Amino acid sequence: MGLTALAVACASSAWAQQSAVPPSSLSPDERADQLLKHMSTEDMHHMLQTYNTMQAQQPPGGIGTAGYVPALTKLGIPALQENDAGIGVQNYPLDAGPGKPPGHVRGEQGNTTPLPSTLAIAATWNPQIAYDGGSMIGGEAHAQGINVLLAGGINLTREPRDGRTFEYLGEDPLLASRIDGGEIRGIQSQHVISTIKHYALNDQETNRLTVSSNIDERAMRESDLLAFEMAIEDGHPGSVMCGYNKVNHVWDCSNNHLLNDILKGDWKYPGWVMTDWGADHGVMDAMAGTDQVSGVDFSSGYSLGTNQNSFGKPLLQAIAQGTIPHSRFQDMVHRVLRSMFAVGLFDNPPVIKPLNADADALVSQHAAEQGIVLLKNDQSQLPLEGGIKSVAIIGGHADIGVLSGGGSAQVWPIGGPAIPAVKGPDWQWKVYDPSSPMKALQKLLPNVKITYDDGSNPARAAALAKSSDVALVFATQWTCEGVDMPNLSLPDKQDDLIDAVTAANPHSVVVLENGGPVKMPWLSKVSAVVEAWYPGARGGEAIANVLTGKVNPSGRLPVTFPQDEQQLPRPVITNEQDVNYDIEGAAVGYKWFDEKKLEPLFPFGFGLSYSKFGYSDLHVSSHGDRVTVSFKVTNLGDRAGMDTPQVYVGMPANSGEAPRRLAGFEKVSLQPGQSRTMTLTIDPRLLAVFNAQAHQWQVAAGSYPIQVGHSSRDFVLNRNVTVTAANIAP
């Protein structure tokens, strides 16, 4: 057993035997209250700052995590070991100097299994896939001594050029919340707390530490906050992370309205609010609703609040002076302890053990397979089968690996990157996961000649394409935290490469590995387009399985793909200190395109299959403001496949809303010729508008169109339903 494992095991043994820990027969709130009675002021204060141990030198008990609260063994309180995650457990790189590969704070044994990007998980439209992925990364965290994951990113895609689009869950509150809720539940099933983040409207990286996201109450409640609200209801995350930005000129972590009025007031959230790293703005953040400051430099003194950070010595002074009531101080600690009890940190401490790398990689592969979106497939170019004798694979390092996104969500894969990692603009690294699409295709197509060209010379690549039956161009777009994309174009003149290849061979397929929507000036020239996102561990195998038909593609777009930047509410990312989201209000993504009657490149919810699915027998009923929709789905094709029928509700013309909202969806697996009846109930808030003056959701009485279809622009079944007026508490 290594020193890290020994430290965790000893700490776990010490606190697990303490009689001060209340029995598990009590509720989490009761246990927290009883334990609080045994805590001194210093003990309580101890819980309200986490310390950055993402460095070679570690404090006692530190294991190299983003946030660390040392154990209070005298009371049986375990350490908090908080680590970046979302698509896998981060193992922070330690820069070894120019031209050298980075070391890692937990050594190579701290490398873990990367899921596909979170946006790819949203593209599965399958909460069970999200749960399975969350359970996998939660299990890997638990096996490494980590008991809090900084996961659950759910900021809506208002800005598709956002460098963190790949970390989030798309543009719709219902889809994002159901996927996020699944992931959070999966993580916490492993007795690891998950956050939900970044609360709220942290929607671009440009000026992210200073920018103010400006929006009115109604629009905020119906869009970004609704995503948080429904995900919290579904997933019950132990902590909410407040963001760097301001909302309506008030810092997120100092925002009484967001934290106290809405989160803890209207939504009755019982867990704790932690800051993003460095997002605190003074001791009075405590009165605004922040409970814990994250990422303090441990060298500044962590035992008794000797540091001068927001919740260090200033917090103790404010409590002594009565500026912060003792009752609020206790509430802050209660919320931390309550989540620790609720998720099982006291009763189920981490047990250091090897990871089951093969089983975990299979979880990632299944997620990638369901998240890959077939965007175009002229004349059934795909799957690759029949008389194909030669395939050219061009670009994207497809001979050795698949691309991943950078920043705090970066996962360093087991066995290391496929090629040496390249340093990004700051602390980010560009990493290729070691899963080769080319090698996977060679296994699946043993009688086909497969040749690789790196794409650096378009003329040479075109010559290879011309001599091959099919050309596969792997186009990549690396995005990362901290930097927004300047536009929606593929970088590095890849559009020119695709033009050259398609001119040489009309049977050309583009496989995209990217962080979000991209422009496709070559779309009319290629025979097929496969959106693979950042596909994670065994992403190469997942791509090959879809290309060859071993897996029938079933992904659907969680974001609208614009024709170009001019279709966006803000054609240019503002470098100002204010972003005006009142331009679109609650009409995010497809709602904006519907409202402005814009034709997208690909609509929200779109995705092709190697099968065809038919919808019939629509029945709609209402009981007051509760609407139930049922219909039959039939696989009309000759292959087994999965489909995601989508239910949209039209909004009254005088409501001031976009024409329609996603109101329900469910993924279904069907054999050829098989039918299944689906029954979905619509959340009344998706029929309502938020009345800020009355402080409630209001459903207007009247007739609402219900549409069932394949995307936000492709409807098959239509029927109206009469709904009774209703008021719903916020």
Secondary structure, DSSP 8 states (H G I E B T S, - for coil): --HHHHHHHHHHHHHHT-TTS--TTS-HHHHHHHHHTT--HHHHHHTTEEEE--SSS--TT--S-SEEE--BGGGTB--EEEEE-SSS----EE---TTS--EETT-GGG-B-----HHHHHHTT-HHHHHHHHHHHHHHHHTTT--EEE--B----S-TT-TTGGGS--S-HHHHHHHHHHHHHHHHTTT-EEEEEEETT---STTTTT-EEE--HHHHHHTHHHHHHHHHHHH--SEEEE-SSEETTEEGGG-HIIIIIIIIIIS---SEEEE-TT----TTHHHHT--BEEEEEGGG--SSS-S-STTSHHHHHHHHHTSS-HHHHHHHHHHHHHHHHHHTTTTS--------HHHHHHHHHHHHHHH-EEEEEGGG--S--SS--EEEEESTTTTT-EE--BSTT---BTT--SS--EE-SSS-EE-EES--HHHHHHHH-TTSEEEEE-SSSHHHHHHHHHTSSEEEEEEE---BTTB--SSSS-STTHHHHHHHHHHH-SSEEEEEE-SS----TTGGG-SEEEE--S--TTHHHHHHHHHHTSS------SS-B-SSGGGSSSSS---SSEEEGGGTTT--THHHHHHTT---SB-TT--B-SS-EEEEEEEEEEETTEEEEEEEEEE-SSS-EEE--EEEEE--GGGSS-SEEEEEE--EEE-TT-EEEEEEEE-GGGT-EEETTTTEEEE--EEEEEEEEEETTEEEEEEEEEE--EEE--
